[in-house]
């Protein structure tokens, strides 16, 4: 049945159930209307034609997880989030889903919910796509009313998350009690992640990924702080929580960089914990990784997790201790003065040699010099500063002091 332009104007003051029935009558197929969290809001009468996925949604008042997981994997929700036209979804028999057509209900760039139509009584036509477009527009006001309550609930949950991040709760029992009162699921075990990017509207851009795995998150300027647990689908594939976190951060950074090519995105994370009183510790660890990556971008290019920091975990504190004592490595000062006076780059040669754990072949390739030239430079360095580069203690001391010297310097200096 075709609908004249403005057909749904008569439903401007109707409730959401009446709107669902009107859409179903026009399409001659069963309809469900869901909010952005995939909770059922309304559905049309269906007779004997409802498939298992729709029946489970109605009975459970929410789309089943196995259906959501399959739709995310197949890119259906990604299309709904990025397009304002109806998306036709072929049957997915293994999760009990028949042929569907869906459209996002949106207010500007914000997605408020979805209308799903099951293709069972008759095939859909281009005219039906226009019906869904009109229906999605008239459904906005109903979902905005619902969104006000949802946003208030989200705000209370985010305030609670900030309390955990800042270590305001010392009692595990009190945390669990408040979690239950907010009807909030905290994953166990968990890891705190931080995604930092100057990309505009970062939280909205990443919302589909966060929503897919039902993560708890807060925005803090250019950062998003996320409490990540292991989704059931990842666990079923044999993935550990740290492996999943690596995958999630790679996926997030990839999507941001694909959309905003000029933006740099950093994804970092703390260690895994079970007690919720340790959320603040995992957060502090993630912040430390972020700090170190800013100080040593080249050396930590492939580092995301706190456990991977190695000696870089100690450098900021060592720097504070050295500054407090007024310590400076006189040998490195002497080598820099030699470079300045003779227009050489022996300091860089030394750092590269130490970065590669004394592997001369790799060092010469990185410096684009012959291995014999490298050998000469290393002997000259030993002569100038009076060290034995075969001595592990002296090499370690020089390495730490070289790295600490970079802390507090402006890039390029």
Secondary structure, DSSP 8 states (H G I E B T S, - for coil): ----TTGGGGGTTS-HHHHHHHHHHHHTS-EEEEETT-BEEEE---TT---HHHHHHHHHTB--HHHHHHHHHTTHHHHHHH-SS-EEE--BGGGTB--EEEEEEEETTEEEEEEEEE--SS---HHHHHHHHHHHHHHHHHHHHHHHHHHHHHHHHHHHHHHHHTT----HHHHHHHHHHTT----SSBEEEEEEE--TTHHHHHHHHHHHTT-EEEEETTEEEEEE---HHHHHTT--HHHHHHHHHHHHHHHHHHHSTT--EEEEE---BSSGGGHHHHHHHHHHHHHHHHHTTTTTTT--BGGG-TTHHHHHHHHHHHHHHT---HHHHHHHHHHHHHT--HHHHHHHHHHTTT-HHHHHHHHT--HHHHHHHHHHHHHHHT--TT-HHHHHHHHHHHHHTTTT--TT-
